[in-house]
Amino acid sequence: MSDDAPVTAAVIVIGNEILSGRTQDTNLKFLGERLHALGIRLMEARVVRDTETAIVEAVNACRAAYDYVFTTGGIGPTHDDITARCVAKAFGVPVERNAEAERRLLAQYDPKDVNEARLSMADMPVGASLIDNPVSVAPGFRIANVFVMAGVPAIARAMFEGLAHELAGGAPVSSRTIASELAEGALAEGLGALQERYPTLEIGSYPYFRLGRFGVSVVLRGTEEEMLDKAADALRDLIRGLGAEPIEQETD
Amino acid sequence: MSDDAPVTAAVIVIGNEILSGRTQDTNLKFLGERLHALGIRLMEARVVRDTETAIVEAVNACRAAYDYVFTTGGIGPTHDDITARCVAKAFGVPVERNAEAERRLLAQYDPKDVNEARLSMADMPVGASLIDNPVSVAPGFRIANVFVMAGVPAIARAMFEGLAHELAGGAPVSSRTIASELAEGALAEGLGALQERYPTLEIGSYPYFRLGRFGVSVVLRGTEEEMLDKAADALRDLIRGLGAEPIEQETD
């Protein structure tokens, strides 16, 4: 909304354990925050099962629609780690053992612990370049606009920080967050008018219940600092006009 | 994998605040667990922005592909709460003010607090039936196989528990979870063989790092208790054969 041609991205979270509720995903929030800080707009996320059809479809839909695609999960050594061959299939290229990835894995393991399952982590689509893994060595990879990362959060984060310099960011988006103990329904009309007055800002309202009190946080986002300040002032006036106090919150 | 015709579902999480990283979604994990317990297989989840195109596309893709679709978010009173009219658009039906929903809202508010924004929460697709909201009154709704719920986790949970009796579950899926302090790469070959021996089970392996120790949890899922017990025994033997101790974990 706030850019003419924002740089866009999608996240694909791969893994049955997220869909069965066994594991709470935290990679999406991390990537959302980091991409936002880089001025890249995360347009959607998909959580898919560990099946070839699901992964190939999601990768192909997202890589066609967005500037960047980030996947997490499914790059370990076991039978359910099928991300690399699915991404290869999505691109219509064969899988090959990446010599540099294999070298890193061989350097990492005691020779008696080297086995085919572990070395299979070096199998990647032809044309892939490595994403470093400073935590547990086995690398991720990039092919075209798709970045394939581990699912373990500590590893996903380390991989992302290592690849972030490769991303072309858009105009960084700033925000102002102002809360109040008003009900959302009391604020709604005024907020709607504020959005009409500042159509290039993205105005979101998020009700909360904390420490026994209800309230609503309003987040203003945009690329122009001066416009954000003006809209934030108008929002403070709106809140005061409804008999409440604006509560300034940390901008995320 | 374990049923011939499992009952399937998708979750659509609606809201810019999830994609910007501002808010950690927890509804997906909750719904994944509850659907799993009801024998319904959650096949995918999508997180989409508060835009008509994104919501309509996701709803139409998922309602055609799966038995049930659950959406969370975007049903409040503010300008960015557009889920109801987008779901109506997806179904090609008009929006109308639901008389029973309006009655509940009017009963809830002090007359001086009634305004058009609040009453707009009673606007729903023609043909929708209400989903009760025991937390904050404003109801969700069901239209055909799509269940539209609030985003606030406490409300989403209460709404789901109220509608769960309407869902036709499949065969309940049981699981066994056995961990060990082996590396995933040491287990991989044996696990692959176990999966081949029990093709109707779903075998997932999830490395962890907790309390300074690395390990891997293996989850076996299926609908046949006896087969699960046999496969779990074989897994314990595999772990012992690799020189480690099986660690029994709570089944989720």
Contacts between the chains, C-beta under 8 A, distances in Angstrom:
chain1	res1	chain2	res2	distance
A	15	B	204	7.9
A	16	B	202	6.8
A	16	B	204	5.6
A	17	B	204	5.9
A	17	B	206	5.7
A	17	B	219	7.3
A	18	B	28	7.3
A	18	B	29	7.8
A	18	B	32	7.2
A	18	B	45	7.8
A	19	B	28	8.0
A	19	B	32	5.3
A	19	B	42	4.4
A	19	B	43	7.2
A	19	B	44	7.2
A	19	B	45	6.6
A	20	B	32	5.4
A	20	B	33	7.4
A	20	B	36	5.1
A	20	B	42	7.1
A	20	B	221	7.6
A	20	B	252	7.3
A	21	B	28	7.8
A	21	B	29	4.9
A	21	B	30	6.9
A	21	B	31	7.3
A	21	B	32	3.1
A	21	B	33	3.2
A	21	B	34	7.4
A	21	B	35	7.8
A	21	B	36	5.9
A	21	B	42	7.9
A	21	B	252	7.1
A	22	B	32	7.7
A	22	B	33	7.9
A	22	B	206	7.7
A	22	B	219	6.8
A	22	B	252	5.0
A	23	B	29	7.7
A	23	B	206	7.0
A	24	B	26	7.0
A	24	B	29	4.9
A	25	B	25	7.8
A	25	B	28	7.2
A	25	B	29	7.6
A	26	B	24	7.0
A	28	B	18	7.3
A	28	B	19	8.0
A	28	B	21	7.8
A	28	B	25	7.2
A	28	B	47	6.9
A	29	B	18	7.8
A	29	B	21	4.9
A	29	B	23	7.7
A	29	B	24	4.9
A	29	B	25	7.6
A	30	B	21	7.0
A	31	B	21	7.3
A	32	B	18	7.2
A	32	B	19	5.3
A	32	B	20	5.4
A	32	B	21	3.1
A	32	B	22	7.8
A	33	B	20	7.4
A	33	B	21	3.2
A	33	B	22	8.0
A	34	B	21	7.4
A	35	B	21	7.8
A	36	B	20	5.1
A	36	B	21	5.9
A	42	B	19	4.4
A	42	B	20	7.1
A	42	B	21	7.9
A	43	B	19	7.3
A	43	B	49	6.3
A	43	B	54	7.6
A	44	B	19	7.2
A	44	B	46	6.4
A	44	B	47	6.2
A	44	B	48	5.3
A	44	B	49	6.9
A	44	B	54	6.6
A	45	B	18	7.8
A	45	B	19	6.6
A	45	B	46	7.1
A	45	B	47	4.0
A	46	B	44	6.4
A	46	B	45	7.1
A	46	B	46	5.3
A	46	B	47	7.6
A	47	B	28	6.9
A	47	B	44	6.2
A	47	B	45	4.0
A	47	B	46	7.6
A	47	B	47	7.9
A	48	B	44	5.3
A	49	B	43	6.3
A	49	B	44	6.9
A	50	B	204	7.4
A	54	B	43	7.6
A	54	B	44	6.6
A	76	B	184	5.3
A	76	B	185	7.8
A	76	B	188	7.9
A	76	B	205	7.4
A	76	B	207	6.6
A	77	B	184	5.5
A	77	B	185	4.3
A	77	B	188	4.2
A	78	B	184	5.8
A	78	B	187	7.0
A	78	B	188	4.6
A	78	B	191	5.4
A	78	B	192	7.0
A	78	B	205	4.6
A	79	B	188	7.2
A	79	B	191	6.0
A	79	B	192	4.1
A	79	B	195	5.1
A	79	B	203	7.3
A	80	B	195	7.9
A	80	B	203	7.0
A	80	B	204	5.5
A	80	B	205	6.6
A	109	B	185	7.9
A	113	B	183	7.6
A	113	B	185	7.3
A	113	B	186	6.9
A	115	B	185	6.7
A	115	B	186	7.5
A	115	B	188	7.4
A	115	B	189	6.3
A	116	B	189	7.0
A	117	B	185	5.6
A	117	B	188	3.1
A	117	B	189	5.2
A	117	B	192	7.3
A	118	B	185	3.8
A	118	B	188	7.2
A	120	B	188	7.9
A	121	B	185	7.8
A	152	B	207	6.3
A	152	B	209	7.4
A	154	B	209	7.0
A	183	B	113	7.6
A	184	B	76	5.2
A	184	B	77	5.5
A	184	B	78	5.8
A	185	B	76	7.8
A	185	B	77	4.3
A	185	B	109	7.9
A	185	B	113	7.3
A	185	B	115	6.7
A	185	B	117	5.6
A	185	B	118	3.8
A	185	B	121	7.8
A	186	B	113	6.9
A	186	B	115	7.6
A	187	B	78	7.0
A	188	B	76	7.9
A	188	B	77	4.3
A	188	B	78	4.6
A	188	B	79	7.1
A	188	B	115	7.4
A	188	B	117	3.1
A	188	B	118	7.2
A	188	B	120	7.9
A	189	B	115	6.3
A	189	B	116	7.0
A	189	B	117	5.2
A	191	B	78	5.4
A	191	B	79	6.0
A	192	B	78	7.0
A	192	B	79	4.1
A	192	B	117	7.3
A	195	B	79	5.1
A	195	B	80	7.9
A	202	B	16	6.7
A	203	B	79	7.3
A	203	B	80	7.0
A	204	B	15	7.9
A	204	B	16	5.6
A	204	B	17	5.9
A	204	B	50	7.4
A	204	B	80	5.4
A	205	B	76	7.3
A	205	B	78	4.5
A	205	B	80	6.5
A	206	B	17	5.7
A	206	B	22	7.7
A	206	B	23	7.0
A	207	B	76	6.6
A	207	B	152	6.2
A	209	B	152	7.4
A	209	B	154	7.0
A	219	B	17	7.2
A	219	B	22	6.7
A	221	B	20	7.6
A	252	B	20	7.3
A	252	B	21	7.0
A	252	B	22	5.1
